[in-house]
Amino acid sequence: MNKYKRLSRPPLAIMVLLAVVSCLAVPDADCWASNGLVQMQIASRTKLDVSKGNIKIGASKISGLNPEGKQETQVNREGYHITGETGAYSITIEEGVTADILLDNVNISLVDEDACALKIAEASKGDVTVTLRGQNVLKSGSHCAGLEKSCNQTSCVRAKSQCTCGTLTIQCEKYNETGHICDEDCGSLIASGVNGGAGIGGGDGRKANRIQILGGRISSSGGYGGAGIGGGYFCGGSNIEITGGEVTTVSGEGNVSLGGLDGSENNTINGDCIVEAASTGGVTVSKGILLNGNSGTIHGTTGIARESASGVLKDKTLTREDGGRLILPEGVAWTVQNTLRDLSDPSFSVRTALSANERTVSAPQTQAQEEEEEDETQEEKKETAISQTQTASANGIYGQTLSQLEVTDAFVQGGIPGTWEWADTPDPDKTYPIVNGTTSYIRVFTPDSPEHQKIQVKILPQISYLETNKQVSILSPRTPNGENGWYKGNVVLEAPDGYQAFHSRSVGWVEELVVPDDGGSGDYEYYLREVGTNQTTNVKTIRLNIDSLPPVVETVTVMHVEGGMRIRAKARDDTSVTKQVSGPRRFYFLVKPESQAKSLATKSVVKNKKTKNNTDGEFTYTDLEAGTSYRLYVVAADAAGNLSEVYEQTFIAQ
């Protein structure tokens, strides 16, 4: 009998090795897929179902239930395959964890909860890859980003240091296949933040850093003050790169769609991608299509085939020829300066010059036709004596509407009478989120005489913040209700007359701000807005010290010393909510014979005449009877005056 047992099939490791060698010899993405390497990698991932409970991915242990309801705890270096729909549970990637996550038709909606749908630990140095399969939804609750990836642990207004966190990569399942173009079969993600959180990126009051999107159909929207993709509440976002996929991103009021506010840098769009973003911060576009509503710009060497296709700019889908050439849809014009315009847009005319060096094309034309139209256009300009200039400008204060901006209109040669107006009639009740000139608007000159044509000028308003010495004042309590200048409980701030105030936890602009008792000690940040004009200040601060959490007596040591019994106590402050606490300040000691002892309330220990008040946590009793059993009571007080629960211990005097 043969002593060697014949294997019915090669082991998995040998199969993978043979497949890898084969594909290395013929480096083609189809080879990897045909040999089943992609499928084997996915199959080797740990399956988890978020509908059955919270999922936590740690460095040495995970926590979650698989689709059969079995608890999974083993870390898997190959990654995790997550499914499920829930309105109660979430996904957390802990500090320092590098992980590959496949989201397979995951739907998490926590809009009524104070929780994040998918959160990477703040400032984590781990690299996380999220691969999309099917339709995925991540809707977070208050103060969270939809897919939260914050880069620093301090408020972005004060933090100046470089972020050292890891990279979040988002991709569709097929992004690396040769010639792949994201279409309706690609994995998708809808991510939304609430009340200070970005759609993808920073949570409330947090920067975002190192996010790359390689593929997928992604729709991301930020809450109030949050970017669509980028920084959280009035924060910046840096090192965000989009190289593939179709991405639509919308900001909450006060931030930009892609990137972030002051300090945002190194954000790029560079690849066969389509990005719709009404405003950007720190973004450079090298290659791709950047859209803003019904208009957009083609960047780089991306080819355009002006052939019929259906509703590209209307339903945000894009078709391509073989080889990745973009196909311009029917009804869409392409200007000489690579500007896309929807011909159904009533504000756009095919025969209207948008600038001195632009003209529009409404359909495929021969070179002769284009030259003829150019001659006609130049002749019309001579006849009307209208010249387009770049001297138009507008200035304003953050929070104003378009109609409130201070505009210096372009000069029209020839003194032709007419009227300058915005292309879109400003809504008097709408505040346009124009920050640092990142959003442009069109001004239109309409001649009084119909024989002259209209002129359109693009303006980048220069926006500043309202300058005022006004500050909020403390409404309640009027003076600190704790000791040493500390407040013990909520503090109510009042906006000055004619202003409203806002901070990350307020619901809109209000006359009175409530600072919760977990505020701690430090500079509390807020904004002021002038009622009527909506003009808004930059961030302001007020110094507050709040501590309503009592300390805890940790240890008490009783020892015999010459002449008596020495008691040493140690306490710690409660830092479960904030680390900016007042800290232990003094101790109260009370000793009673065990025969007279009973349980005492905190106030009884503090007020008892025999109590010894000692700031060092140490006191020596010299009047105790040797051999007698005593009951020791200890109460700690912090600098704010909060008192701990009574600590009791029995000892025998020596």
C-alpha positions in Angstrom: 0.0 0.0 0.0 1.3 3.4 -0.9 2.3 5.2 2.3 1.7 8.5 0.6 -1.9 9.6 0.7 -3.2 11.0 -2.6 -4.8 14.5 -2.3 -8.1 14.8 -4.1 -7.4 18.5 -4.8 -4.5 20.8 -4.1 -4.6 22.9 -0.9 -5.8 26.5 -1.1 -2.4 27.9 -0.5 -1.0 25.9 -3.5 -3.9 27.0 -5.7 -3.3 30.7 -4.8 0.4 30.3 -5.5 -0.1 28.7 -8.9 -2.7 31.4 -9.8 -0.3 34.2 -8.8 2.6 32.8 -10.8 0.3 32.4 -13.8 -1.0 36.0 -13.6 2.5 37.4 -13.0 3.6 35.8 -16.3 0.6 37.5 -18.0 0.0 40.8 -16.1 -3.7 41.3 -17.0 -6.5 42.2 -14.6 -8.8 39.7 -16.3 -6.3 36.9 -15.4 -6.6 37.7 -11.7 -10.4 37.6 -11.9 -10.5 34.4 -14.1 -8.2 32.5 -11.7 -10.6 33.4 -8.9 -8.1 35.3 -6.8 -10.5 38.2 -6.2 -13.3 35.7 -5.2 -10.9 33.8 -3.0 -9.9 36.9 -1.1 -13.5 38.0 -0.6 -14.5 34.4 0.5 -11.7 34.4 3.1 -13.1 37.5 4.8 -15.0 37.2 8.1 -18.7 37.6 7.5 -20.5 39.9 9.9 -24.2 41.1 10.0 -24.7 44.6 11.4 -28.5 44.0 11.7 -27.8 41.6 14.5 -25.6 43.9 16.7 -22.8 46.4 16.9 -19.6 45.6 15.0 -16.2 46.6 16.5 -13.0 45.9 14.7 -10.0 46.0 17.1 -6.3 45.3 16.7 -6.3 42.1 18.7 -10.0 41.3 18.9 -13.3 42.0 17.1 -16.9 41.9 18.3 -19.8 41.1 16.1 -22.3 38.5 15.0 -22.1 36.6 11.7 -25.3 36.1 9.5 -26.1 32.9 11.5 -26.0 34.8 14.8 -22.7 33.4 16.0 -20.3 35.7 17.9 -17.1 36.4 16.0 -14.0 37.5 18.0 -11.0 36.5 15.8 -9.1 39.2 13.9 -8.9 38.4 10.2 -6.0 40.0 8.2 -7.9 39.3 5.0 -10.7 41.6 6.0 -14.4 41.6 6.8 -17.5 41.1 4.7 -20.4 43.1 6.3 -24.0 42.9 5.4 -27.3 44.0 7.1 -29.8 46.7 7.6 -30.3 48.4 10.9 -31.6 51.5 12.7 -29.9 50.7 16.0 -26.4 49.3 15.4 -23.2 50.7 14.0 -19.6 49.8 12.8 -16.5 51.0 14.6 -12.9 50.6 13.6 -10.7 51.1 16.6 -7.5 53.1 17.0 -4.5 51.9 15.0 -6.4 49.2 13.1 -5.6 48.6 9.5 -8.5 46.7 7.9 -10.2 45.9 4.6 -14.0 46.2 4.8 -16.4 45.0 2.2 -19.8 46.7 2.5 -22.4 44.5 0.8 -25.8 46.2 0.6 -25.3 47.6 4.1 -28.0 50.1 5.3 -27.4 51.9 8.6 -29.7 54.8 9.5 -29.1 56.4 12.9 -30.6 59.8 12.2 -32.6 59.7 15.5 -29.6 58.5 17.5 -26.5 60.3 18.8 -24.2 57.8 17.1 -22.1 57.3 14.0 -23.0 54.7 11.3 -19.4 53.9 10.5 -16.6 55.5 12.5 -12.9 55.2 12.3 -11.4 56.0 15.7 -10.3 59.7 15.9 -6.8 60.3 14.6 -6.2 56.6 14.1 -3.0 55.8 12.3 -4.5 52.7 10.7 -5.3 52.5 7.0 -8.9 51.4 6.2 -10.2 50.3 2.8 -13.9 50.3 2.3 -15.0 48.4 -0.8 -18.6 48.9 -2.1 -20.8 46.1 -3.4 -24.5 46.8 -4.2 -26.3 49.8 -2.6 -25.0 51.0 0.7 -26.3 53.7 3.0 -24.6 55.3 6.0 -26.7 57.9 7.8 -25.4 59.0 11.1 -26.9 60.8 14.1 -26.1 64.2 15.7 -22.5 65.5 15.6 -21.3 62.5 13.4 -20.2 62.2 9.9 -21.9 59.5 7.8 -18.6 57.7 7.3 -16.5 59.4 10.0 -12.8 59.8 9.6 -11.5 62.6 11.8 -7.8 63.4 11.8 -7.2 65.2 15.1 -8.4 65.1 18.7 -8.6 68.8 19.3 -10.9 71.5 17.8 -9.8 72.4 14.3 -9.8 76.1 15.2 -7.0 75.7 17.7 -5.0 72.8 16.1 -2.1 73.8 13.9 0.0 70.7 13.9 0.1 68.3 10.9 -2.1 65.3 11.1 -0.4 61.8 11.2 -3.5 59.7 10.8 -3.9 56.8 8.3 -5.7 56.8 5.0 -9.3 56.0 4.3 -9.7 54.4 0.8 -13.1 54.0 -0.8 -13.5 51.9 -4.0 -16.0 49.9 -5.9 -15.5 46.2 -6.2 -14.3 46.3 -9.8 -12.3 49.6 -9.8 -9.0 47.9 -10.7 -10.4 45.9 -13.7 -8.8 46.9 -17.0 -11.0 49.4 -18.8 -13.5 49.5 -16.0 -15.8 52.6 -16.0 -18.2 53.0 -13.0 -21.8 52.5 -14.2 -25.1 51.4 -12.6 -23.6 48.0 -11.8 -20.9 49.5 -9.6 -21.1 49.6 -5.8 -22.7 52.7 -4.4 -22.6 54.6 -1.2 -24.9 57.3 0.3 -23.3 58.9 3.3 -24.8 61.8 5.3 -23.8 63.6 8.5 -26.0 65.6 10.9 -25.5 68.8 12.9 -21.8 69.5 12.4 -20.7 66.2 10.8 -19.4 65.9 7.2 -20.9 63.3 4.8 -17.6 61.6 4.6 -14.7 62.9 6.8 -14.6 64.9 10.0 -17.1 64.8 12.8 -18.5 67.8 14.7 -15.6 70.3 15.1 -13.0 68.0 13.6 -10.7 68.2 10.6 -10.4 65.5 7.9 -7.2 64.2 6.4 -6.1 61.5 4.0 -9.2 60.3 2.1 -8.9 58.8 -1.3 -11.8 57.7 -3.6 -10.7 55.2 -6.3 -14.1 54.3 -7.7 -17.8 53.7 -7.0 -21.0 55.8 -7.2 -20.9 58.0 -4.1 -23.3 60.6 -2.9 -22.2 62.5 0.3 -23.9 65.3 2.2 -22.8 67.2 5.3 -24.8 68.5 8.2 -24.9 72.1 9.3 -21.3 73.5 9.1 -20.0 70.2 7.6 -18.5 69.5 4.2 -19.9 67.0 1.8 -16.5 65.3 1.8 -13.9 66.8 4.1 -14.0 68.8 7.4 -16.7 68.7 10.0 -18.3 71.8 11.6 -16.5 74.9 10.1 -13.3 72.8 9.7 -10.8 72.1 7.0 -10.1 69.0 5.0 -6.7 68.1 3.5 -5.1 65.4 1.3 -8.4 64.3 -0.2 -7.9 62.7 -3.6 -10.5 61.5 -6.1 -9.2 59.4 -9.1 -12.2 57.4 -10.2 -15.9 56.9 -9.9 -18.9 59.3 -10.0 -19.0 61.5 -6.9 -21.8 63.9 -5.9 -21.1 65.9 -2.7 -23.2 68.6 -1.0 -22.2 70.6 2.0 -24.2 71.8 4.9 -24.6 75.6 5.3 -21.3 77.2 6.2 -18.8 74.7 4.6 -17.8 73.7 1.1 -18.9 70.6 -0.8 -15.4 69.1 -1.2 -12.4 69.8 1.0 -13.0 72.4 3.8 -12.4 75.9 5.0 -9.2 77.7 6.1 -6.2 75.5 6.2 -7.4 73.0 3.6 -4.7 71.9 1.2 -3.5 69.2 -1.2 -7.0 68.1 -2.3 -7.0 66.8 -5.9 -9.2 65.5 -8.6 -7.1 63.5 -11.0 -8.5 60.7 -13.1 -11.4 59.4 -15.2 -13.9 60.6 -12.7 -16.9 62.8 -12.5 -17.3 65.0 -9.5 -20.3 67.3 -8.8 -19.4 69.9 -6.1 -20.9 73.3 -5.9 -17.9 74.6 -4.0 -14.4 73.4 -3.1 -11.6 74.2 -0.6 -8.0 73.7 -1.4 -8.8 71.6 -4.5 -6.7 71.3 -7.7 -8.2 69.6 -10.7 -5.7 67.9 -13.0 -7.9 65.5 -14.9 -11.6 64.7 -14.8 -14.9 66.4 -15.0 -16.0 68.9 -12.3 -19.7 69.7 -12.4 -21.8 72.4 -10.6 -25.4 71.8 -11.4 -26.0 72.2 -15.1 -22.5 73.3 -15.9 -19.1 71.9 -15.5 -15.5 71.8 -16.7 -13.5 69.1 -18.5 -9.9 69.0 -17.2 -6.8 67.4 -18.6 -6.5 65.3 -21.7 -9.8 63.6 -21.3 -11.3 63.0 -24.8 -14.8 64.0 -25.7 -16.9 62.3 -28.4 -19.7 64.7 -29.3 -22.3 62.0 -30.1 -25.8 61.5 -28.9 -26.4 60.1 -25.5 -29.2 60.5 -22.9 -29.3 63.1 -20.2 -25.8 63.0 -18.9 -26.0 66.3 -17.0 -29.6 65.8 -15.9 -29.5 62.5 -14.2 -25.8 62.5 -13.4 -25.0 59.4 -15.4 -22.2 59.4 -18.0 -21.5 57.0 -20.9 -18.2 56.3 -22.5 -17.0 54.7 -25.6 -14.6 51.8 -25.6 -11.2 53.0 -24.4 -12.7 55.5 -21.9 -13.7 58.3 -24.2 -16.4 60.5 -22.7 -19.5 60.9 -24.8 -21.2 64.3 -24.7 -25.0 63.9 -24.5 -27.5 65.3 -26.9 -28.6 68.7 -25.8 -25.3 69.6 -24.1 -22.9 72.2 -25.5 -19.1 72.1 -25.2 -17.2 75.4 -25.2 -13.8 76.0 -26.5 -12.6 76.3 -22.9 -14.0 72.9 -22.2 -17.0 74.2 -20.3 -20.1 72.0 -20.4 -23.5 73.7 -20.5 -27.0 72.2 -20.6 -28.8 73.7 -23.5 -32.2 73.4 -21.7 -30.9 75.8 -19.1 -32.9 79.0 -19.8 -30.0 81.2 -18.7 -27.8 79.8 -21.4 -27.8 80.9 -25.1 -25.8 79.0 -27.7 -25.0 82.3 -29.4 -24.0 84.1 -26.2 -20.3 84.7 -25.5 -19.5 83.7 -21.9 -16.1 85.5 -21.9 -13.7 87.2 -24.2 -12.0 83.9 -25.2 -14.9 81.5 -25.2 -17.5 80.5 -27.6 -20.1 77.7 -27.5 -20.8 74.8 -29.8 -24.2 73.2 -29.7 -23.7 70.2 -32.1 -20.9 68.4 -34.0 -19.4 70.9 -36.6 -16.9 70.9 -39.3 -13.8 73.1 -39.0 -15.2 75.4 -41.7 -18.5 75.8 -39.7 -16.6 76.6 -36.6 -14.4 79.2 -38.3 -17.6 80.7 -39.9 -19.3 80.9 -36.5 -16.2 82.5 -35.0 -16.1 85.1 -37.7 -19.8 85.8 -37.1 -19.3 86.1 -33.4 -16.4 88.5 -33.8 -18.5 90.6 -36.3 -21.3 90.8 -33.8 -19.0 92.0 -31.1 -17.8 94.8 -33.4 -21.3 95.8 -34.3 -22.5 95.9 -30.7 -19.2 97.5 -29.4 -19.6 95.3 -26.3 -16.4 93.9 -24.8 -16.1 91.4 -22.0 -13.7 92.3 -19.2 -12.4 90.6 -16.1 -12.6 93.6 -13.9 -16.0 92.8 -12.3 -15.8 92.1 -8.6 -18.0 91.6 -5.5 -17.3 91.9 -1.8 -19.4 90.8 1.1 -19.7 89.5 4.6 -20.2 85.8 5.3 -23.9 85.1 5.6 -25.2 87.6 3.1 -27.4 86.8 0.2 -26.3 87.7 -3.4 -28.5 90.8 -3.3 -26.6 92.1 -0.3 -23.1 91.8 -1.9 -21.3 95.0 -2.8 -20.7 94.6 -6.6 -18.5 96.6 -8.9 -19.8 95.7 -12.4 -17.7 95.4 -15.5 -17.3 98.4 -17.8 -19.3 98.2 -21.1 -17.5 100.0 -23.9 -19.5 102.4 -26.0 -21.6 103.6 -23.1 -24.5 101.3 -24.1 -27.3 101.8 -21.6 -28.6 98.7 -19.8 -28.9 96.9 -16.5 -26.6 94.5 -14.6 -28.3 91.7 -12.6 -27.5 88.3 -11.3 -28.2 85.4 -13.7 -30.4 83.8 -11.0 -32.7 86.2 -9.1 -31.4 86.0 -5.5 -33.8 84.5 -3.0 -34.1 87.2 -0.3 -34.5 84.5 2.3 -31.6 82.3 1.2 -28.1 82.6 2.6 -25.5 81.7 0.0 -22.6 79.8 1.5 -19.9 81.7 -0.2 -16.5 81.3 1.6 -13.2 82.8 0.5 -14.2 83.2 -3.1 -14.7 79.4 -3.7 -18.1 79.8 -5.4 -18.7 81.8 -8.5 -21.9 83.4 -9.8 -22.9 85.0 -13.1 -23.8 88.6 -13.6 -25.7 89.5 -16.8 -25.8 92.9 -18.6 -29.1 93.4 -20.4 -29.0 96.3 -22.9 -32.0 98.6 -23.1 -32.0 98.2 -26.9 -32.9 94.7 -28.2 -30.4 95.2 -31.1 -27.5 94.6 -28.6 -26.8 91.2 -27.0 -26.5 90.3 -23.4 -23.2 90.0 -21.7 -22.4 87.4 -18.9 -19.5 87.8 -16.4 -18.4 85.2 -13.9 -17.6 86.7 -10.5 -15.8 85.1 -7.6 -17.0 87.2 -4.5 -14.4 88.0 -1.9 -16.0 87.2 1.4 -14.9 88.3 4.8 -16.3 87.9 8.3 -18.2 90.5 10.2 -15.9 92.5 12.5 -17.4 93.4 15.8 -16.3 93.7 19.5 -19.7 92.3 20.6 -19.5 89.1 22.8 -21.9 86.8 24.5 -22.5 87.4 28.2 -23.3 84.9 30.9 -27.0 84.9 31.6 -27.3 82.1 34.2 -25.9 81.6 36.7 -24.8 85.3 37.0 -21.8 84.3 39.1 -20.1 80.9 39.5 -22.2 78.6 41.7 -19.2 76.5 42.5 -15.9 77.3 44.3 -12.8 78.9 42.9 -14.6 80.4 39.8 -16.0 77.1 38.7 -19.6 76.4 37.5 -21.4 73.3 38.7 -24.0 72.6 36.0 -25.2 74.1 32.7 -24.2 77.7 31.8 -26.6 79.8 29.7 -25.0 82.4 27.4 -26.9 85.4 26.0 -26.2 86.9 22.6 -25.9 90.7 22.6 -28.8 92.8 21.4 -29.4 92.6 17.7 -27.4 89.3 17.4 -27.9 85.6 17.5 -25.3 83.0 18.5 -24.5 79.5 17.3 -22.3 76.6 18.5 -22.0 72.9 17.5 -24.8 71.8 19.8 -27.3 74.5 19.3 -30.2 74.0 17.0 -29.7 76.8 14.6 -29.1 80.4 15.6 -30.5 81.4 19.0 -30.6 84.3 21.4 -29.6 82.0 24.3 -26.9 79.3 24.2 -26.8 76.5 26.7 -23.3 75.2 27.5 -23.8 71.7 29.0 -22.2 70.7 32.2 -19.8 68.4 30.3 -18.1 71.5 28.9 -15.0 71.3 31.1 -12.5 74.0 31.3 -11.2 76.1 28.4 -12.2 78.5 25.6 -15.7 77.8 24.5 -16.2 78.5 20.8 -19.2 80.2 19.2 -20.3 82.5 16.3 -22.4 85.6 16.2 -24.8 86.6 13.4 -26.3 90.1 13.1 -30.1 89.8 12.9 -31.6 91.2 9.7 -28.4 91.2 7.6 -27.3 87.6 8.5 -23.7 88.9 8.5 -21.6 86.4 10.5 -18.5 86.7 12.6 -15.5 84.4 12.6 -15.2 82.1 15.6 -15.2 83.8 19.0 -14.4 82.3 22.4 -15.4 82.7 26.0 -13.5 81.3 28.9 -15.6 78.9 31.1 -14.8 76.5 33.9 -17.5 73.8 34.3 -17.3 70.8 36.5 -20.4 69.1 37.9 -19.0 65.6 38.4 -17.9 64.6 41.9 -14.5 63.1 42.6 -14.1 59.5 43.7 -12.1 58.3 46.7 -9.8 55.6 45.3 -7.7 54.3 48.2 -7.4 54.9 52.0 -4.5 53.6 54.0 -4.5 53.5 57.9 -1.1 52.9 59.7 0.2 53.1 63.2 2.7 55.9 63.9 4.3 57.1 67.0 1.6 58.9 69.0 -1.4 57.8 66.9 -2.9 56.5 63.7 -2.1 58.1 60.4 -4.7 58.2 57.6 -3.8 58.7 53.9 -6.4 59.1 51.2 -6.1 59.3 47.5 -8.9 60.5 45.1 -9.4 61.1 41.4 -11.8 63.3 39.5 -14.4 61.9 37.2 -13.0 62.2 33.6 -15.5 60.0 31.8 -17.0 63.1 30.0 -14.1 65.6 29.8 -10.5 65.7 31.0 -10.7 69.4 31.7 -11.9 69.0 35.3 -11.1 71.0 38.4 -9.2 68.1 40.2 -9.3 66.9 43.9 -8.7 69.8 46.3 -9.4 68.6 50.0 -10.5 65.7 52.2 -12.9 65.4 55.1 -12.1 62.7 57.7 -14.4 61.5 60.5 -13.6 58.6 63.0 -16.2 57.1 65.3 -16.0 54.0 67.6 -17.5 51.0 65.8 -20.1 50.7 68.6 -21.5 54.1 67.7 -21.0 53.8 63.9 -23.7 54.0 61.4 -24.0 54.8 57.7 -23.6 58.6 57.2 -24.6 60.8 54.3 -22.0 63.1 52.7 -23.3 66.2 54.3 -23.2 64.6 57.7 -19.5 63.8 57.4 -18.7 67.3 56.1 -20.6 69.1 58.8 -19.7 67.0 61.8 -17.6 68.9 64.4 -15.1 66.1 64.7 -14.4 66.2 61.0 -10.8 66.9 60.0 -10.4 69.1 56.9 -7.1 68.3 55.2 -5.9 69.5 51.7 -3.1 66.9 51.4 -5.2 63.8 52.0 -3.4 63.0 55.2 -4.2 63.4 58.9 -2.9 61.8 62.1 -5.3 61.0 65.0 -3.7 61.1 68.5 -6.7 60.7 70.7 -7.8 57.1 69.8 -7.9 54.3 72.4 -5.6 51.4 71.6 -7.3 48.1 70.9 -10.6 49.8 70.1 -12.4 49.2 66.7 -13.2 52.4 64.8 -15.2 53.3 61.7 -13.5 55.7 59.3 -15.5 58.0 57.0 -13.8 59.9 54.1 -15.2 62.4 51.7 -13.2 64.1 48.9 -14.0 67.5 47.4 -12.7 68.9 44.1 -11.8 72.5 43.4 -15.3 73.3 42.1 -16.8 72.1 45.4 -18.3 68.8 44.3 -18.3 66.2 47.0 -17.6 62.5 46.6 -19.7 59.7 48.0 -18.7 58.6 51.5 -15.9 56.1 51.7 -16.1 53.8 54.8 -13.4 51.6 56.4 -13.0 49.8 59.8 -9.7 49.6 61.6 -8.4 48.8 65.1 -6.3 51.5 66.8 -2.9 50.6 68.1 
